[in-house]
Amino acid sequence: MEFEAPVDAWYVWFGVAVASLAITGVALSLPTQPPPDAAQAANAIDRVAGSTQVATATVNHAAEEVRLGTSRISMRNDGGTVHATLAFGPVTPVTAVGDATARHALQSMLHGTPPAEVLGRTSFDALTESELQQAVASARERRRNRGPQWRQTSGRLRVHSVHLDGELVVLVGS
C-alpha cells in the first residue's frame, strides 16, 4: 500500500496554490511601518505642562494624523493607531480656538513669540490677555464637549507654555 500522493494529481497542485495565496495574503496585510509613538509626544507635553516656568518642546513624529484633546493624544499612520493620556493638564490645542484672530495670536505664541510682542502688533490691537485667556477657556470647553477631531499633521508637534492673564497656559499644535 502506498501513502504518497502522486505529484501529478490535481488536488496536490490545488492545495499548494491555496496555501501560496494564503501566505501571500498574510504577507501583504502586514503593516509597512511601525505605529507612531504617542507616549513620546505625551511625555513632551507633560514636561512642558508640569513645568512652573515658561517652557517649549518640539517632537518629530511619524504620525500622519493627530487627535489632540485637553488630556489625551492619539496618533495614527499606516502602522496603526496609538493613544496616550496626559498626566498634566489641561492643555490647549491651538486649532480648537474658535476666534480666528485669537487663534492666529496663540499660533504666534506657540512658535515662541512672547505674548507682549504678539499683543503689540497692529493686527492684534483689539485683543487683550484676558480675552485670549477667555478664548483658551472656551476652546478647552468646546474640546471637552465635542471631542477632538483627527487632523493632518506636518510630522512635528510643538508645545509651548505662556503666561496669560496671570495663568500658565500650555499651547499645543503642529
C-alpha positions as CSV (number, residue, x, y, z in Angstrom):
1,M,0.0,0.0,0.0
2,E,1.3,3.4,-1.0
3,F,0.7,6.5,1.2
4,E,2.3,9.2,-1.0
5,A,0.1,11.4,-3.2
6,P,1.2,11.4,-6.8
7,V,2.7,14.7,-7.8
8,D,0.7,14.9,-10.9
9,A,-2.6,14.7,-9.0
10,W,-4.8,17.8,-9.4
11,Y,-5.6,18.1,-5.7
12,V,-1.9,18.4,-4.7
13,W,-1.4,21.3,-7.1
14,F,-4.7,22.9,-5.9
15,G,-3.6,22.6,-2.2
16,V,-0.2,24.2,-3.0
17,A,-1.9,27.1,-4.8
18,V,-4.3,27.8,-2.0
19,A,-1.5,27.7,0.6
20,S,0.6,30.1,-1.5
21,L,-2.3,32.5,-1.8
22,A,-2.9,32.4,2.0
23,I,0.8,33.1,2.7
24,T,0.8,35.9,0.2
25,G,-2.3,37.5,1.7
26,V,-0.8,37.4,5.2
27,A,2.5,38.9,4.0
28,L,0.6,41.8,2.2
29,S,-1.6,42.6,5.2
30,L,1.4,43.3,7.5
31,P,2.0,47.0,8.2
32,T,4.8,48.6,6.3
33,Q,5.9,50.9,9.2
34,P,5.7,50.9,12.9
35,P,2.9,52.9,14.6
36,P,3.8,56.4,15.8
37,D,5.0,57.0,19.3
38,A,2.2,58.7,21.2
39,A,3.9,58.2,24.5
40,Q,6.9,60.3,23.4
41,A,4.5,63.1,22.4
42,A,2.6,62.8,25.7
43,N,5.9,62.9,27.7
44,A,7.0,66.1,25.9
45,I,3.6,67.7,26.5
46,D,3.8,66.6,30.2
47,R,7.4,68.0,30.6
48,V,6.1,71.5,29.4
49,A,2.8,71.3,31.3
50,G,4.5,70.2,34.5
51,S,7.0,73.0,34.5
52,T,6.3,76.1,36.6
53,Q,8.3,78.2,34.2
54,V,7.7,79.1,30.5
55,A,8.9,76.1,28.6
56,T,9.0,74.8,25.0
57,A,9.3,71.3,23.4
58,T,9.2,70.1,19.8
59,V,8.7,66.4,18.9
60,N,9.2,65.0,15.5
61,H,6.9,62.0,14.9
62,A,5.8,59.6,12.2
63,A,2.1,60.2,12.5
64,E,0.1,61.2,9.5
65,E,-2.9,62.3,11.7
66,V,-3.2,63.5,15.3
67,R,-6.2,63.8,17.5
68,L,-5.4,66.1,20.5
69,G,-7.7,66.6,23.4
70,T,-7.2,68.5,26.6
71,S,-5.9,65.4,28.4
72,R,-5.3,62.8,25.7
73,I,-3.4,62.4,22.4
74,S,-3.9,59.9,19.7
75,M,-1.7,59.4,16.6
76,R,-2.1,57.2,13.6
77,N,-0.4,56.2,10.4
78,D,-0.4,53.1,8.2
79,G,1.3,51.2,11.0
80,G,-1.6,51.7,13.4
81,T,-3.3,54.0,15.9
82,V,-1.9,54.6,19.4
83,H,-3.2,56.7,22.3
84,A,-1.6,58.2,25.4
85,T,-3.1,60.1,28.4
86,L,-1.5,63.3,29.6
87,A,-0.6,63.4,33.2
88,F,-0.6,67.3,33.4
89,G,-3.3,69.5,32.0
90,P,-5.5,70.6,30.7
91,V,-3.6,71.6,27.6
92,T,-5.0,73.9,24.8
93,P,-4.9,72.6,21.2
94,V,-4.5,75.9,19.3
95,T,-6.7,74.5,16.4
96,A,-9.6,74.3,18.9
97,V,-9.7,78.1,19.4
98,G,-12.8,79.3,17.6
99,D,-12.0,83.0,17.1
100,A,-9.6,83.3,14.1
101,T,-7.8,86.4,15.4
102,A,-7.2,84.8,18.8
103,R,-6.1,81.5,17.1
104,H,-3.6,83.4,15.0
105,A,-2.2,85.2,18.0
106,L,-1.9,82.0,20.0
107,Q,-0.3,80.3,17.0
108,S,2.4,83.0,17.1
109,M,2.9,82.4,20.8
110,L,3.1,78.7,20.1
111,H,6.1,79.3,17.9
112,G,7.9,81.3,20.6
113,T,6.8,84.9,20.2
114,P,6.3,86.5,23.7
115,P,2.7,87.5,24.5
116,A,3.6,91.2,24.9
117,E,5.1,91.3,21.4
118,V,2.2,89.5,19.9
119,L,-0.4,91.8,21.5
120,G,1.7,94.8,20.5
121,R,1.2,94.1,16.8
122,T,-1.3,96.2,15.0
123,S,-3.2,93.2,13.7
124,F,-4.0,92.2,17.4
125,D,-4.7,95.7,18.8
126,A,-8.2,94.7,19.8
127,L,-7.0,91.7,21.8
128,T,-6.1,91.7,25.5
129,E,-4.6,88.9,27.6
130,S,-7.9,88.4,29.4
131,E,-9.7,88.0,26.0
132,L,-7.0,85.4,24.9
133,Q,-7.5,83.6,28.2
134,Q,-11.3,83.5,27.6
135,A,-10.7,82.1,24.1
136,V,-8.4,79.4,25.6
137,A,-11.1,78.5,28.2
138,S,-13.8,78.3,25.6
139,A,-11.6,76.2,23.4
140,R,-10.9,73.7,26.2
141,E,-14.7,73.6,27.0
142,R,-15.5,73.0,23.3
143,R,-12.9,70.3,23.1
144,R,-14.3,68.6,26.2
145,N,-17.9,68.7,25.0
146,R,-17.4,67.8,21.3
147,G,-14.3,65.8,21.5
148,P,-11.2,66.1,19.3
149,Q,-11.1,65.5,15.6
150,W,-8.4,63.8,13.5
151,R,-6.2,66.4,11.8
152,Q,-3.5,66.1,9.2
153,T,-0.1,66.8,10.7
154,S,3.3,68.0,9.5
155,G,5.3,65.4,11.4
156,R,6.2,67.9,14.1
157,L,4.4,68.6,17.4
158,R,5.1,71.9,19.2
159,V,4.3,72.6,22.9
160,H,4.8,76.0,24.5
161,S,3.7,77.4,27.8
162,V,2.9,81.1,28.2
163,H,1.6,83.3,31.0
164,L,-1.8,84.8,30.0
165,D,-3.7,87.0,32.5
166,G,-1.7,85.5,35.4
167,E,-2.2,81.9,34.4
168,L,0.2,79.5,32.8
169,V,-1.4,78.2,29.6
170,V,0.1,75.2,27.7
171,L,-0.4,75.6,23.9
172,V,-0.1,72.5,21.6
173,G,-0.1,72.4,17.9
174,S,1.6,71.1,14.8
